[in-house]
Amino acid sequence: MTGRADTIISFATFAASLYAAIKLWKLTRALRSIVGQIPPLADFQELIAQRKGITSPKPVAIAASLIPQQASIANDVREFLLSENMKAQ
């Protein structure tokens, strides 16, 4: 009886894996088709210009320092936000 249960579970696992692989293959093919339709950018500055500005109604900025220091970077972040005409809290 144990052999039957193992066989049934194995076939079910294979079927689920095959289904997932086919879905992933179709999604990858669709995404590559979409990416192929996007014209290449001339340079990185063009990308920055396209994405300039705040697009979220409630933007949030999180700043973390990765170096050990005693001073807070909150003032630097606040100055940057004010220089970019963004609301600093």
BAZA-330801 format. One record per residue (C-alpha): residue in three letters; chain; z, x, y. Coordinates in Angstrom, 3 decimals, padded with zeros to 6 digits, always signed. Last residue first. Example, Ala and Ser with C-alpha at 12.3 -4.5 7.8 and 13.67 -1.06 7.14 Angstrom:
2
code=SER, unit=A, c3=+007.140, c1=+013.670, c2=-001.060
code=ALA, unit=A, c3=+007.800, c1=+012.300, c2=-004.500
***
This chain:
89
code=GLN, unit=A, c3=+007.859, c1=+009.429, c2=+065.736
code=ALA, unit=A, c3=+004.473, c1=+010.812, c2=+066.758
code=LYS, unit=A, c3=+001.608, c1=+008.484, c2=+067.551
code=MET, unit=A, c3=-001.761, c1=+010.172, c2=+067.376
code=ASN, unit=A, c3=-003.694, c1=+011.503, c2=+070.341
code=GLU, unit=A, c3=-004.673, c1=+014.685, c2=+068.429
code=SER, unit=A, c3=-002.479, c1=+016.817, c2=+070.715
code=LEU, unit=A, c3=+000.394, c1=+014.355, c2=+070.172
code=LEU, unit=A, c3=+000.070, c1=+014.646, c2=+066.398
code=PHE, unit=A, c3=+000.003, c1=+018.441, c2=+066.608
code=GLU, unit=A, c3=+003.059, c1=+018.551, c2=+068.859
code=ARG, unit=A, c3=+004.985, c1=+016.276, c2=+066.462
code=VAL, unit=A, c3=+004.033, c1=+018.452, c2=+063.512
code=ASP, unit=A, c3=+005.224, c1=+021.589, c2=+065.292
code=ASN, unit=A, c3=+008.448, c1=+019.842, c2=+066.319
code=ALA, unit=A, c3=+009.126, c1=+018.715, c2=+062.731
code=ILE, unit=A, c3=+008.651, c1=+022.227, c2=+061.336
code=SER, unit=A, c3=+012.415, c1=+022.728, c2=+061.006
code=ALA, unit=A, c3=+013.899, c1=+026.201, c2=+061.258
code=GLN, unit=A, c3=+015.833, c1=+027.709, c2=+058.345
code=GLN, unit=A, c3=+012.881, c1=+029.123, c2=+056.508
code=PRO, unit=A, c3=+011.794, c1=+029.570, c2=+052.921
code=ILE, unit=A, c3=+008.023, c1=+029.089, c2=+052.753
code=LEU, unit=A, c3=+006.332, c1=+026.003, c2=+051.409
code=SER, unit=A, c3=+006.982, c1=+023.888, c2=+054.495
code=ALA, unit=A, c3=+006.451, c1=+020.194, c2=+054.077
code=ALA, unit=A, c3=+004.782, c1=+017.724, c2=+056.399
code=ILE, unit=A, c3=+004.152, c1=+014.077, c2=+055.637
code=ALA, unit=A, c3=+001.926, c1=+012.080, c2=+057.949
code=VAL, unit=A, c3=+001.595, c1=+008.302, c2=+057.809
code=PRO, unit=A, c3=-001.209, c1=+006.174, c2=+059.205
code=LYS, unit=A, c3=-000.538, c1=+002.476, c2=+059.792
code=PRO, unit=A, c3=-003.859, c1=+000.750, c2=+060.590
code=SER, unit=A, c3=-005.732, c1=+003.388, c2=+058.580
code=THR, unit=A, c3=-009.057, c1=+004.808, c2=+059.732
code=ILE, unit=A, c3=-007.758, c1=+007.309, c2=+062.236
code=GLY, unit=A, c3=-010.499, c1=+009.364, c2=+063.785
code=LYS, unit=A, c3=-013.099, c1=+011.831, c2=+062.599
code=ARG, unit=A, c3=-014.666, c1=+011.262, c2=+059.145
code=GLN, unit=A, c3=-018.302, c1=+011.634, c2=+060.163
code=ALA, unit=A, c3=-017.543, c1=+014.503, c2=+062.543
code=ILE, unit=A, c3=-015.626, c1=+016.365, c2=+059.839
code=LEU, unit=A, c3=-018.541, c1=+015.954, c2=+057.441
code=GLU, unit=A, c3=-020.961, c1=+017.263, c2=+060.081
code=GLN, unit=A, c3=-018.669, c1=+020.246, c2=+060.663
code=PHE, unit=A, c3=-018.898, c1=+021.072, c2=+056.943
code=ASP, unit=A, c3=-022.608, c1=+021.740, c2=+057.124
code=ALA, unit=A, c3=-026.031, c1=+020.163, c2=+056.629
code=LEU, unit=A, c3=-024.656, c1=+017.401, c2=+054.452
code=PRO, unit=A, c3=-026.494, c1=+016.394, c2=+051.296
code=PRO, unit=A, c3=-027.947, c1=+012.880, c2=+051.087
code=ILE, unit=A, c3=-026.060, c1=+010.502, c2=+048.789
code=GLN, unit=A, c3=-028.349, c1=+008.937, c2=+046.160
code=GLY, unit=A, c3=-027.555, c1=+011.508, c2=+043.465
code=VAL, unit=A, c3=-023.846, c1=+010.752, c2=+043.832
code=ILE, unit=A, c3=-024.512, c1=+007.110, c2=+042.938
code=SER, unit=A, c3=-026.484, c1=+008.063, c2=+039.817
code=ARG, unit=A, c3=-023.792, c1=+010.525, c2=+038.796
code=LEU, unit=A, c3=-021.211, c1=+007.763, c2=+039.162
code=ALA, unit=A, c3=-023.226, c1=+005.388, c2=+036.961
code=ARG, unit=A, c3=-023.695, c1=+008.025, c2=+034.223
code=THR, unit=A, c3=-019.994, c1=+008.884, c2=+034.301
code=LEU, unit=A, c3=-019.082, c1=+005.203, c2=+034.030
code=LYS, unit=A, c3=-021.442, c1=+004.687, c2=+031.070
code=TRP, unit=A, c3=-020.056, c1=+007.773, c2=+029.272
code=LEU, unit=A, c3=-016.472, c1=+006.692, c2=+029.945
code=LYS, unit=A, c3=-017.141, c1=+003.203, c2=+028.545
code=ILE, unit=A, c3=-018.795, c1=+004.710, c2=+025.441
code=ALA, unit=A, c3=-015.889, c1=+007.128, c2=+024.903
code=ALA, unit=A, c3=-013.319, c1=+004.338, c2=+025.321
code=TYR, unit=A, c3=-015.088, c1=+002.156, c2=+022.745
code=LEU, unit=A, c3=-015.374, c1=+005.063, c2=+020.308
code=SER, unit=A, c3=-011.684, c1=+005.864, c2=+020.716
code=ALA, unit=A, c3=-010.710, c1=+002.223, c2=+020.131
code=ALA, unit=A, c3=-012.925, c1=+002.046, c2=+017.021
code=PHE, unit=A, c3=-011.525, c1=+005.328, c2=+015.674
code=THR, unit=A, c3=-007.946, c1=+004.158, c2=+016.246
code=ALA, unit=A, c3=-008.677, c1=+000.881, c2=+014.460
code=PHE, unit=A, c3=-010.320, c1=+002.767, c2=+011.578
code=SER, unit=A, c3=-007.325, c1=+005.111, c2=+011.250
code=ILE, unit=A, c3=-004.829, c1=+002.224, c2=+011.446
code=ILE, unit=A, c3=-006.680, c1=+000.415, c2=+008.657
code=THR, unit=A, c3=-006.803, c1=+003.567, c2=+006.525
code=ASP, unit=A, c3=-003.123, c1=+004.330, c2=+007.066
code=ALA, unit=A, c3=-002.201, c1=+000.759, c2=+006.170
code=ARG, unit=A, c3=-004.281, c1=+000.944, c2=+003.006
code=GLY, unit=A, c3=-002.764, c1=+004.247, c2=+001.924
code=THR, unit=A, c3=+000.744, c1=+002.857, c2=+002.351
code=MET, unit=A, c3=+000.000, c1=+000.000, c2=+000.000
***
